[in-house]
Structures are given as structure tokens and as C-alpha cells.
């Protein structure tokens, strides 16, 4: 990560130092260490790079990673709250035409609120997600696939934050959902195969009658893509990297296709190619597409895909922030969308990147999709 990003991540702390901490009636001996701690927390991603060589894999004890996420999240929230306070004060001064001062009690209140909300956000991120039931109408769905059930896991981000115990609990819930098929739509990990070998081991216990299919997400390309594809394939995942599979029931067929991630060409790997993925697929069979990022949904719809399953956005993580995340993903951020006759479902994600693990109003999920024929 370039140094400019470290400066960007320091901005919330600088806002808090200048507009929240500095005006408080505290002695200098208290303000200085508090300010230094805030600056240190703002550089969480820099410390992560020092710990593992990557900003995406903080290799600290889990409690330290949790505390960093809480502190960084509290700084971001407090910076937003303080800016809102300043805006309110400015508008009040313009109306009254007199100078006003924000009382210290109000500053302490928003500081406490930011700390509490950050704690709630981290706790929400770390929970084992519930199973979310979604029914999807599929055009021309063969009769034998009426009621077909698919479990979607996505954005697991198995790391020091999301441990083998968490992963095993997710596997148990996914297996217990009674699905016909399990799919994982990318971002399995944060870390190399050597770092995460034991952490991902519980995923090998995923079971479904028609198998377990998966695609890479952008984070797989950050940590030796080839090594991860080999390792995941050895764990009984059928990796659909610009490929498809045909599921048959009573002579009727359903196509499950998958593409690589949009970030693949940046590291010299094959770009997403839906035409290649569908090459040789039987005609007239409904197509379910696994694509980590949702932004190319219109292209998929134009090629006759009936259902696209995506992740990547984490649902926006925080109410309000989801609007910004949507802007970077062609407007798709969470839940069901009708796209040119195709259904796009964007999961909020099962886990979360350990560099900003907060959820407020945007719950994680294990998605159970039930297919029904459209009228």
C-alpha cells in the first residue's frame, strides 16, 4: 500500500485531534498520550503490513486485531459525529449571528457514543451469521428443479479475526441448512496458504448432494492465486474459473457457471470470460452464474443468465456507507435486484475484511436460496 493511503487513514484521527480532543478542558499530560494512541490506531493497516507483508492480513493475536478494529472504527465514527456537530454549530451561528461554543459535555457524549457503536459494530461483524432464506423465481426452471436449494457463502475472509472455530460454526450451519448445492462466491481468505492452512481446514467438511462449487474473489489474487486455487481444489471445492458445470435431475439440466474476478488481469491472471465459461453448455438450460463482483450484472443478463450470485460489497457494512459502496459497484450493494430479466442477488457477506470489521444495520448472512419457476 502506498504511503498516501497511510495519510488518508490518518485523516479521521487528525479531525478528532483538532476538533474533538484539542478543545476539551483536559491537561496537556492527558491530551498528548491520548493523541498519540489515536494516531497509532489510525495506522492499523501500516502495522498490519509490518506484521505480515500485507495490509490485508494483520498477523497479531486475535484480541489485538479486535481492539484495532474497535479503535479505528471509533475514530471514523467520532470524526463523522464531530463534523456533524461543527456543521450544526456553524448553521446556528449563521442564524443567530453570534459566536457559540460546543460544550465539553456534548463532546464527551459523542465520544462515548462513537466508542459504544464501534463496539457493537465489531461484535456484529464477528458473529456467526444466521441463515437467511431467499426465494428466487427462475424463468424456464425445469420441473425437477422446483424447490432446488442453494447455500451461498461469500467473503469469509478467514484470518486471525475469523478463526477455525468461527469457520467450523459456519460450516455446521451451512451443512445444516439442507441445501442441494453449496457455492462460495470468493474472498475465502486474508493471508497466504502457509498462514491460513489450518484456519481454512474446516471448509473441507462442507457437504451437499450436488457438491460444493466456488470462484475466487479479489483477495485470492493478493496472496499467490495459483497456490490458493490448488489448495482449494485439494479441499474438494470445484473451482469454476471461467468454467461451468451441469447438474442433472430426471433428464433435466441446470447450469452453474463461474468466472474469475475483475482484479485478475492486474496480477497477470485470466480476466472474467463468461463466453468461455459457457462454452459447450447445453442450450435452454437455466444458467446460475457465480461472479464475485456484481458490477457486470447487465452483461450477464444480456447473455441469458437467469440468476447471478455475488458478494464483494459486504452490503456496505454501515447504513449510510452502503450508498457510497453502491456507487463503486454499478449501484448494486445488497440484496435482490432485477436486471434485464435476470435476478441478481448480492449477499451482505458471511465474514468481513479484518482491516475494517464493523457492521451497523447491515447484518452478515449465510444465504439459502430456493428456486421456483416464474409464472
C-alpha positions, -999 to 999 in steps of 0.1 A, spaced: 0 0 0 14 34 -10 22 59 17 -6 82 5 -31 56 19 -15 59 54 -21 96 52 -57 90 41 -63 66 70 -48 92 94 -74 118 84 -102 107 108 -76 108 137 -64 143 126 -100 155 126 -106 141 160 -74 156 174 -81 191 160 -118 193 165 -126 170 194 -96 164 217 -79 198 214 -108 219 227 -115 196 256 -106 210 291 -80 184 298 -44 189 309 -17 186 283 -2 155 300 -35 137 293 -40 150 257 -6 141 244 -8 103 251 -44 102 240 -35 119 207 -6 95 202 -28 65 208 -53 78 183 -26 83 156 -13 48 163 -48 33 159 -53 52 126 -22 34 112 -36 -1 119 -31 -10 82 5 1 83 11 -21 114 -6 -50 95 18 -47 66 47 -48 91 32 -79 107 27 -100 75 39 -80 45 3 -72 35 -22 -46 47 -49 -73 42 -36 -98 67 -30 -85 102 -9 -112 119 -15 -101 155 -32 -121 183 -70 -120 177 -77 -98 207 -52 -72 193 -69 -73 159 -103 -68 176 -90 -39 196 -75 -23 165 -108 -26 146 -127 -11 176 -103 18 179 -101 26 142 -139 23 139 -144 46 169 -121 72 153 -140 71 120 -174 74 137 -162 101 161 -148 121 132 -181 119 114 -200 129 146 -177 158 153 -181 171 117 -218 170 121 -215 189 154 -194 215 137 -219 219 109 -247 223 134 -227 249 153 -219 268 121 -256 269 110 -266 280 144 -241 309 143 -253 319 109 -289 321 122 -282 338 155 -253 359 141 -233 353 173 -204 331 183 -212 299 201 -191 272 216 -197 234 217 -200 224 253 -175 198 266 -203 176 278 -216 173 242 -181 163 230 -178 137 257 -213 124 247 -204 119 211 -171 103 221 -189 78 242 -215 72 215 -187 65 189 -169 41 213 -202 22 220 -213 20 184 -178 8 173 -180 -20 200 -215 -30 187 -202 -29 151 -173 -52 158 -195 -76 178 -220 -77 148 -191 -84 124 -177 -113 145 -209 -132 150 -217 -165 132 -243 -154 107 -278 -168 107 -293 -185 77 -313 -160 55 -340 -176 34 -345 -161 -1 -369 -174 -28 -360 -167 -64 -382 -171 -94 -363 -186 -124 -376 -184 -159 -379 -218 -177 -369 -237 -145 -373 -274 -152 -400 -291 -131 -374 -314 -114 -356 -283 -100 -387 -267 -85 -377 -261 -48 -340 -266 -55 -319 -251 -27 -286 -234 -28 -265 -222 1 -243 -192 -7 -213 -183 14 -192 -154 4 -165 -130 17 -154 -154 45 -121 -136 49 -107 -163 71 -79 -147 91 -66 -140 126 -101 -124 131 -122 -152 117 -107 -183 133 -111 -221 127 -138 -221 154 -158 -195 136 -153 -213 103 -164 -246 117 -196 -230 131 -203 -215 97 -197 -249 81 -221 -266 105 -249 -240 98 -243 -243 60 -245 -281 61 -275 -280 85 -295 -258 60 -302 -289 40 -292 -275 6 -288 -294 -26 -258 -274 -36 -233 -251 -18 -214 -223 -35 -187 -199 -23 -185 -167 -43 -150 -156 -34 -128 -140 -8 -122 -171 12 -91 -157 30 -67 -130 40 -33 -145 41 -11 -170 23 -17 -207 22 11 -211 48 -6 -186 71 -41 -200 67 -37 -237 60 -51 -247 94 -76 -219 96 -94 -230 63 -93 -267 71 -129 -268 85 -142 -258 50 -133 -293 38 -163 -305 58 -188 -286 36 -213 -312 22 -241 -311 -3 -257 -338 -25 -247 -319 -57 -213 -308 -45 -195 -276 -34 -186 -251 -61 -166 -219 -58 -149 -190 -76 -121 -167 -65 -126 -132 -51 -102 -103 -54 -85 -112 -22 -73 -146 -35 -53 -126 -61 -35 -107 -33 -19 -139 -19 -4 -162 -46 -36 -170 -66 -21 -202 -81 -13 -217 -47 -48 -209 -34 -65 -225 -64 -45 -256 -60 -52 -258 -22 -89 -251 -25 -92 -277 -53 -75 -302 -30 -102 -295 -4 -129 -308 -27 -140 -274 -40 -148 -275 -77 -134 -242 -88 -153 -226 -117 -127 -203 -131 -143 -193 -164 -159 -228 -164 -193 -243 -159 -209 -275 -145 -241 -292 -155 -264 -306 -128 -289 -332 -140 -322 -344 -124 -346 -367 -142 -331 -358 -176 -334 -321 -170 -305 -297 -165 -293 -267 -146 -260 -249 -154 -238 -235 -127 -211 -212 -142 -184 -192 -126 -159 -165 -137 -127 -151 -124 -125 -118 -106 -122 -84 -123 -89 -78 -105 -73 -109 -121 -56 -91 -151 -38 -67 -126 -17 -97 -115 -14 -114 -149 -42 -139 -145 -71 -146 -168 -99 -120 -169 -135 -129 -163 -148 -145 -195 -185 -155 -194 -184 -167 -231 -156 -191 -222 -174 -202 -191 -205 -211 -210 -187 -227 -240 -202 -261 -247 -231 -256 -222 -264 -272 -231 -289 -248 -246 -322 -238 -229 -310 -249 -195 -312 -221 -169 -279 -205 -160 -268 -197 -125 -237 -175 -126 -212 -171 -97 -194 -137 -101 -177 -122 -70 -183 -86 -80 -218 -75 -91 -209 -46 -113 -211 -66 -146 -246 -79 -140 -261 -63 -171 -236 -81 -193 -246 -114 -177 -283 -107 -182 -276 -99 -218 -261 -134 -222 -292 -151 -209 -281 -157 -173 -312 -164 -151 -296 -158 -116 -263 -142 -107 -249 -147 -72 -223 -121 -60 -207 -107 -29 -177 -83 -26 -196 -53 -12 -202 -67 23 -236 -49 20 -219 -16 26 -212 -26 63 -228 5 78 -261 22 70 -252 53 50 -218 40 39 -237 15 18 -247 43 -6 -210 51 -12 -202 14 -17 -231 11 -42 -216 39 -63 -185 18 -68 -204 -13 -78 -228 0 -105 -255 6 -79 -256 -29 -66 -247 -33 -29 -271 -56 -10 -300 -80 -17 -321 -87 -47 -321 -67 -80 -340 -73 -112 -315 -67 -141 -328 -71 -176 -349 -101 -169 -322 -117 -147 -322 -118 -109 -290 -106 -92 -285 -114 -56 -257 -96 -37 -250 -111 -3 -240 -90 26 -212 -114 32 -205 -142 57 -174 -126 72 -156 -93 67 -122 -79 58 -102 -78 91 -90 -43 82 -124 -27 89 -146 -52 106 -177 -32 116 -214 -38 109 -241 -14 118 -275 -21 104 -261 -44 77 -261 -80 91 -239 -108 78 -256 -138 63 -255 -174 52 -279 -173 23 -303 -202 15 -318 -196 -20 -348 -217 -30 -355 -218 -67 -391 -216 -80 -404 -214 -116 -415 -179 -127 -451 -175 -139 
